Amino acid sequence: MTALACLAVPLLGAGGSAAQALDPEQQRSKAMLENLCGRCHAVGKTDRSPNPLAPPFHNFGEKLYDTDMVQRLQDGLTTIHPEMPTFRFNRHEAAAAVNYLRSIQRSR
């Protein structure tokens, strides 16, 4: 894992029902994001963020469908806010994170 700091990935789209189980790759991605980002962000489908200023990942919505999202995770998200650490993911980690994030989005 090439993460440099905490990921603030306010970006993902709809997918899956509440009853839908996570596949093994999504489970690994969730664990990775909990480890890197969970001290500030809600990583699960219904959690509240520990830091009220950090958006819950299940509210990222359309941002997750940005075609550059995987690349942005590889480059590192540095402009979100000053307190957020910079994380960099390899291509596989970034694609898996976006896949997981899309799977937990709330329906609109």
VOGU-3710 file (C-alpha; in Angstrom, 3 decimals, decimal comma):
1> mtalaclavp> 0,000/0,000/0,000  1,406/3,360/-0,989  -0,818/5,615/1,068  0,944/8,732/2,331  -1,776/10,018/4,614  -5,581/10,050/5,016  -7,828/9,775/2,010  -10,649/12,181/1,638  -12,526/10,642/-1,185  -15,712/12,581/-1,386
11> llgaggsaaq> -16,605/10,998/-4,663  -18,636/7,874/-5,632  -21,865/6,758/-7,215  -24,832/4,533/-6,542  -24,702/0,795/-6,466  -26,036/-2,171/-4,599  -28,812/-2,580/-2,128  -28,486/-2,499/1,634  -28,804/-6,273/1,718  -26,101/-6,800/-0,887
21> aldpeqqrsk> -22,976/-8,342/0,605  -19,545/-6,974/-0,204  -17,328/-9,131/-2,383  -13,831/-9,990/-1,049  -12,142/-7,112/-2,893  -14,703/-4,633/-1,548  -14,146/-6,010/1,962  -10,377/-5,452/1,596  -10,978/-1,935/0,261  -13,303/-1,134/3,152
31> amlenlcgrc> -10,656/-2,322/5,638  -7,986/-0,225/3,871  -10,189/2,886/3,936  -11,157/2,303/7,581  -7,461/2,114/8,455  -6,484/5,207/6,465  -9,555/7,402/6,718  -11,793/6,091/9,480  -10,551/8,410/12,197  -12,272/11,304/10,365
41> havgktdrsp> -14,660/9,835/7,766  -17,557/7,407/8,001  -16,422/4,565/5,758  -19,523/2,341/5,912  -22,894/2,569/4,227  -24,716/4,252/7,130  -22,101/5,500/9,612  -21,639/9,051/10,840  -18,210/10,607/10,456  -16,212/10,903/13,706
51> nplappfhnf> -15,190/14,375/12,511  -18,371/16,336/11,708  -16,463/18,314/9,060  -15,459/15,154/7,169  -18,139/13,928/4,762  -19,281/10,321/5,098  -18,111/8,260/2,144  -21,662/7,049/1,461  -22,584/10,619/0,450  -19,953/11,084/-2,286
61> geklydtdmv> -22,475/10,540/-5,074  -21,658/11,777/-8,564  -18,046/12,587/-7,728  -17,334/8,870/-7,888  -18,280/8,806/-11,535  -15,634/11,343/-12,446  -13,555/9,503/-15,043  -10,413/10,872/-13,409  -11,252/9,640/-9,899  -8,966/6,606/-9,989
71> qrlqdgltti> -6,135/8,807/-11,282  -6,827/11,431/-8,606  -6,443/8,766/-5,910  -3,152/7,689/-7,467  -1,884/11,279/-7,622  -3,043/12,067/-4,086  -5,879/14,313/-2,951  -4,118/17,352/-1,573  -6,498/20,247/-2,110  -9,482/19,078/-0,077
81> hpemptfrfn> -8,595/20,898/3,157  -5,383/21,610/5,115  -5,979/19,049/7,884  -6,393/16,150/5,501  -3,291/14,044/4,971  -2,251/13,150/1,432  -2,654/9,520/0,392  -1,470/7,936/-2,804  -2,773/4,620/-4,019  -1,433/2,324/-6,695
91> rheaaaavny> -3,768/1,775/-9,667  -5,268/-1,439/-8,269  -5,902/0,100/-4,823  -7,456/3,215/-6,367  -9,768/1,227/-8,665  -10,767/-1,064/-5,786  -11,455/1,928/-3,500  -13,694/3,551/-6,120  -15,494/0,222/-6,654  -16,151/-0,066/-2,906
101> lrsiqrsr> -17,226/3,569/-2,599  -19,692/3,180/-5,458  -21,170/0,122/-3,756  -22,095/2,046/-0,583  -23,679/5,160/-2,062  -27,115/6,125/-0,825  -29,876/6,123/-3,409  -31,125/9,537/-4,296
//
